[in-house]
Amino acid sequence: MPRNHLDLRPDCGSCFGLCCVALPFTASADFAIDKDAGHPCPNLDAHFRCGIHAGLRERGFPGCTVYDCFGAGQRVSQVTFGGRDWRSDPRTARRMFGVFPVMRQLHELLWYLTEALSLPPARPVHAELRRVLETTERLARGGPEELVEPVVAAHREQVRPLLLRTSELVRAEVPGRRDRSGADLMGADLKGADLRGAGLRGAYLIGADLRNADLRTADLLGADLRAADLSGADLTGAIFLTQAQLNAARGDTATVVPPALARPAHWQS
């Protein structure tokens, strides 16, 4: 069972380039080319490494820099398929590529559940959170035949209310908190806004101006932060925020990032 978020970070050196093969690309501002699911990206080398990793943004692949598998890639490669890669054992390819996105969903749930169990205000639901985390981990230990989308989708529906209850318990300590869950805030002027304890799960914050905003203890589960400007924003205690969300946003050295996450390399100095 994962004990902390360190267990749920990508280890590309132990993965067979699954995100570069299993997932589709569509030519856009995020990807320079079209690529079908199950077909290797032309930039993937013989050692399952990206040949342009250091220049992905400059070469038109910023979408690759924001993706996070939550450690699913190395688990599928080294555990589920026992270290057999899809090139040397092509019989595994189709199953491996199908299992990867399913495992990624499970690892994302493990990330959220691990975080929820670290939050003292959520103690009233810790026992149930531990039970559901154990179930999630058991599913992730399953074989390729067991790792299927319908099973994970049903499990996700069981996890959802627990994460919502966790959010309510944590944010209850903030008076006057606002609920903007699912709100369309694309391009919104929220510079310096007091968003302490705000419910922003699933909110569309694409291109929003969040410079110097106070996002302490805000619930950001599933919020779309693509191109949102977090320069100077305070994300202390923000819950259910992921590395992928930070990577998709903009920020600077004044942005206060939760300790479980890393400041993206492309943010301004």
Salt bridges, closest charged atoms under 4 A:
ASP89 OD2 - ARG84 NE 3.38
ASP89 OD1 - ARG91 NE 3.12
GLU108 OE1 - ARG104 NH1 2.95
GLU128 OE2 - ARG131 NH2 3.62
GLU137 OE2 - ARG75 NH2 2.49
GLU137 OE2 - ARG141 NH1 3.93
GLU145 OE2 - ARG95 NH1 3.14
GLU149 OE2 - ARG156 NH2 3.93
GLU157 OE2 - ARG160 NH2 2.52
GLU168 OE1 - ARG165 NH1 3.77
ASP194 OD2 - ARG196 NH2 2.80
ASP209 OD2 - ARG211 NH2 2.68
ASP214 OD2 - ARG196 NE 3.73
ASP214 OD2 - ARG216 NH2 2.60
ASP219 OD2 - ARG201 NE 2.85
ASP224 OD2 - ARG226 NH2 2.72
ASP234 OD2 - ARG216 NE 3.97
